[in-house]
Amino acid sequence: MYLPGLNHKFLRDTWNLTREYWRSEEKWRAGGLLAVIITLNLTYVYILVLINTWFNRFYNALQNFDKEEVFSALGEFSMLAAFYIIVAVYQLYLRQMLEIKWRRWMTHKYLNTWLKNQMYYRLQLTGNYTDNPDQRISEDLRLFTSYTLQLSLGLLKAVVTLVSFIAILWQLSGTLAIPLGNQQLTVSGYMVWVAIIYAVIGTWLTHKIGKPLVRLNFDQQRYEADFRFSLVRLRENSESIAFYGGEVREERTFISRFGKVFDNYWQIMQRQKHLTGFASGYGQIAIIFPLVVAMPRYFAKEIQIGGLLQTSQAFGKVQDSLSFFVESYATMAEWKAVVDRLTGFIGNMQQVSGLPQSSSIIRMGSAQALTVSELNIDLPDGRRILSGLNLSIQAGEALLVAGPSGSGKSTLLRTLSGLWPYAQGSIALPEVESMLFLPQKSYLPLGTLRDTLLYPGLGQHVSDQDIANAMSLCKLDWLKNQLDQVEDWSRVLSLGEQQRIAFVRALLHKPGWLFMDEATSALDEPTERVLYTLLRERLANTALVSIGHRNTLNMYHKKKLTLDGAGSWSLLNL
């Protein structure tokens, strides 16, 4: 059989994606549900066999004008139809139940892997960064579980149907005598061989016509996601784009990206037009083809009309089973593309998970001070931006990190937080729970203002009064009555207000170690002075590491580390 790229590698990748769930804590419930579904599939095929036998009985009764037998057969059919409906309904219902349970388990697992150890961030550091990982988790996992169950159970049903009906068709076919000169070639079960030849030719032609769909479907998902992402970026950066007047530039980007969606989809349309045309013709011919092939025996009066129709129906079932790949080709092409995307996503995460182990940095927690020894930091291309840094910060001390843009200030902060893998040396850190990092642009999660202020979460209850006091100190009084209001706060609040939100977080969390990356860049100097003074008064025992360009920051720190971006550094007392 010619299949759309279903080679050994693909089957191995599919098994790697599948096996974890069937070995998980849900394996017994999932296995029991699958066993019921398989039983229903076998029952479904058995009912089809009974209906096939009924064809012979009913149409022979019609031909013989046997009224009593006709009504008896109609009663039998009513029972068969009722069981058929029940089995068909619960076969689909239970398959969908298993599908959503499997998807839920895989979603939880992939979310955990994607979020663990900042994997979502580190994926951006690799050269073959996975495009649209959110789509892999939300869309591709849904398609994978759906297609895997649909195709595997469909294949099982096709095999069982083939085995069941090929025996019936062999028995009904009789023999066909083909004259060869003065001799005759007798073919037993000739309709079985005709069905096999018909299906093999159809499968081969389907593969030749539909093979390009594998790559086209893969690309279509990527182009659609890229186009959607560009639209989301405009929504998230609408104010900046409006100030720039960048609508024309953005429209060109949208049109360019949608152009790829359109062109690729047009190719899919053309290919599916040919595939659908062939599949439709193949299916239509299959309606009349078995009757034509069986007519010699009917006209020879070897079978009655019931036998002819039973033979035709049995031939149809055998042909349908053998044509499973013809009918499922488009779905299999999409399935192959989904498996390839998920495998690439997993491969990239595995590659990234090895990055920290490939560096020689030694990180030790539970230290009383932050101590850095012989720290070297590189860029992904191998260029060194910091060499041999030695540094010690005690509780309550304040360090200002300065230097020109691109000198590695933020990268040093990433290294201290454990995000940056391209580093060598030794770092002794305090407990992770006692550290808080404030980036230049604060992340404001979806939810209430209370959730935003307490992000990422406190281990203890914080009263509304404590929250209101911290907001007043950070000049956010006008928001105190909106703690339970749900908004997209990153759009409601200005950048300066968002930075003040970050200071509220610091006051509420009371970290032992506070790292700030230009956390006051959007604030005026008087407000900056108020907030830094507030930190030194309210969090006197908190060690402070700040990144900034303003000279006004010097007065709030005891030490100043200056980087030049070429590896050199200097440390001064202020």
Buried (B, 14 or more C-beta within 10 A) or exposed (E): EBBBBBEEEBEEBBEEBBEEBEEBEBEEEBEEBBEBBBEBBBBBBBBBBBBBBBBBBBBBBBEEEBEEBBEBBEEBBEEBEEBBEEBEEBBEEBBEBBBEBBBEBBBEBBEEBBEEEBBBEBBEBBEEEBBBBEBBBEBBBBBBBBBBBBBEBBBBBBEBBBEBBBBBBBEBBBEBEEEEEEEEEEBEBBBBBBBBEBBBEBBBBBBEBBBBBBBBBBBBBBBBBBBBBBBEEBEEEEEEBEEEEBEEEBEEBBEEBBEBBEEBBEBBEEBBEEBEEBBEEBBEBBEEBBBEBBEEBBEEEEBBBBBBBBBBBBBBBBBBBBBBBBBBBBBBBBBBBBBBBBBBBBEBBEBBBEBBEEBEBEBEEEEEBBBBBEBBBBEEEEEBBBBEBEBBBEBBBBBBBBBEEEBBBBBBBBBBBBBBBBBBBBBBBBEEEBBBBBBBBBEBEEBBBBBBBBBEEEEEEBEEEEBBBBBEBBBBEEBBEBBEEEBEBBEBBEBBBBBBBBBBBBBBBBBBBBBBBBBBBBBEEEBBBBBBEBBBEEBEEBBBBBBBEEEEBBEBBBBBBBBBBEBEBEEEEE
